[in-house]
């Protein structure tokens, strides 16, 4: 990867990001960030710098949200004891799939960020005068934008991790384990868990992801122009 002096944040008309790794500042093109983004499922014991965690969460709140509702919240777990509490609450006693390899790798992540969504915040926002609705009827919404927006915030966290020279993985909490995670971490009733972003320095190994078993669909198969 080419290294440049940290001067102008644009180069050749393309926006570049910063990667902090190996004690050096490295700028990365946005397209390279997109290309390198993948789900990592095992991490080294190297800690994640506090400034990197701050940048990851700071970028998350730059995501779009319907009506600028900003009905999101993020719970950051950096202490080993807090991460252990999460894993104890979120891991089922039994599973139809063998999750041992996945858990063995994911538990090495030094940072977990729970991404939460408040449906109530969106319903309240669109009942305000400038939006024109006078009730809190959820049926007005074609899809649950509260989860859509938190999903976009989560993608920004994943991309920022790449830009910081880190690895990350987005995963969900199974519905049967949600009450235990809520209780353990004191999550208010208003917020639902959209997912969790694990962050750390990527290591070899970990459970194999679906891209190792499935091909990426070619663009012409999924993009239609002018209609279906």
N, C-alpha and C positions, 0 to 999 in steps of 0.2 A: 504494500500500500504506500503510495507516495506521501512524503512528509513535507509540510510547508511551514513557513514562519507564520505565527498568529497575527496577521495584519488585517487585511480586508476580509470580512466574512463571506464575500461573494467572489467567485472565480470562474471566468469563462461563461458568465451569465447563469451559472447554476449555484443554488444555495448550498453551502457546505455546513456541516455540523462539526462538533468537536468530540474527539474520543480521548479519554484520559486513560492511558495504559502504559506500563513499563516506565513510569516517570517522565513520559514525554507527551506533549500535546499533539494530536494528530487530527487533521481535518478530514472529514469523510463527506463525499457527495451524497445528496439525498437519495439518489437512485441506488447507491451502494448500500445505504442503510436499509432500503426496502429489500434489496437482493439478499442481504446477509441475515435478515430477520428470520428466525426459526425457533421452534420450541426446544429448549434445552432441559434435560431431565436429570442431570447430575452436575454438581458444582464442587469446586475445590474448597479448601478451608480458608482461603484468603478472604479477609473481610471486605465489604463494600464501603468505599469512602462515604462519609456522611454527606458531603456535597453532591455526590452522585445520587443518593437517595432523595435529597432535597430537589434536585433538578428533575428527577423522574416524576415526583408528585407535583411539582410546579408546572411541568408541561402537561400533566393530566388535566388540570383545570383549564387549559386552553382549548379543550375539546368543545365542539358546538353543543348547545343544548336548546331544545325547543322552547321558544319564548324566553330564552336566557334564564330558564328555571333553575339551572344549576342544582338539581335535586340529587346530588351525589355526596358521598363521604368516603374517606379512605382511612383504613386502620392499618398502621405500619407496625409490623412485628420484627424487631431487630434483636432483642435479647433472646438467648437460647431458651430460657424458662418460658417466655411468652410463646415462642414457636412450638415448644413441647406441649403447651396447653392447647394450642390450636390443633396439632396433629392428634393428640389424645381424644379431643372432642369430635374431630372430623373423620376419623378412621373407623369404618364399620367393623363389627366383630367378625362378620362373615361376608363374603362377596361371591357372586356368580363367576367373576373373573379372578384369576390369580393376580393380585395387585402388589405382590411382594417386591418385585423388581422395580416397579414404578415408585412405591413408597420408599424403598431403600435409597433410590437416587434423589427423589424430591425432598426428602428430609435433610439433605445436605445443603439446601438453599439457606444462606445466611440472612436473607430478607424476604418477608412475605408482606404483600400489600393486599388487603381485602378491599375490593371495590364494591361499594354499596349504592343502592338506588332507592330514592324516596318517591313512590307513586303519588303520595299525598302532596308533595311539593309541586308537582306538575298540575294536578287537579286544582290546587289552590291558585296557582299562577294563571291558569286559563279561565278562572272565575273572576279575575280582576277586570276593571273597567275597560282597559285598552284591548283586551282580547274578546270581550263581548259575550262570553258564556256566563250564565247566572247560576249555574249549578255545578256540582262536582261529579257529573255522570261519566263514569269510566268508558261507557259505550261510545262516546264521541270519538275516542281515539282509535284509528285504524290498526295500529300496532302499539305495543308498550314502549313508547319513546323513552321512558325513564331507563329501561335496560339497554335500548339502542345507544343512547347517549353515553351511558357508563361503559358500554362496550367500546365506543370510539375513544373514550378517555383511556381505557385499558390498552388499546392499540398504541396510543401515544406513549404510554409507559414502556411497552415492548420495544418500540422504535428508539426511544431515548436510551434504553438499556444498551442497545446495539451501538448507538452513537457514543456511549461512554465506554465502549470496549468490554461490555458485560454480556451475559446471557440471561434469558428470562423464559418463563413458561406461564401461560394462562391456563387455569383449570377451574373446575366448578366444585361446589360442595353438594354432595348428594342430599336430596330432600330429607331423608330420615335423620341425617346428622345435623341439619340446620338448627333445630332447637338447642342442641347441646353447644354448638359453636356460639350461638346468640348468648346463651346463659354464661358461658365461660368468659367471653370477651365483653359482656355488658352492652351488646348492640341494641339500640332502641327499637321498639316495635315498628316504628315508622319505616325503618330501612330494611330492604331485602338484600341478600347477598347475590350480586350478579356473578362474581367470580373472584379468583385470587391470582395475583401475579407474583410468581417466585422469581427472585433476582439473585445473581451471584456471578462468580467467575466460572465459565463453563469448563467442565472436565469430561474426559472420555468416559464412555459407558452410559449407564442409565437405560431405561426402557426405550425400545425402538418405537418411533412414532409412525402414524399411518402413512406418511409420505414414503416410507421404506417399502410399503406393501401396495401402494396405489400410485398411478401416474398422475402428474399434473395435467389437467385438461388443456388442450391447445386453445389459444385465444379464439380462433374461428369457430370453436364449438360452443363458446359461452357468450360471445359478443354478437349482438344483432344490431344492424343499423337501419333506421327508418321504420322499424317495426319488427315483429318476430319473423 
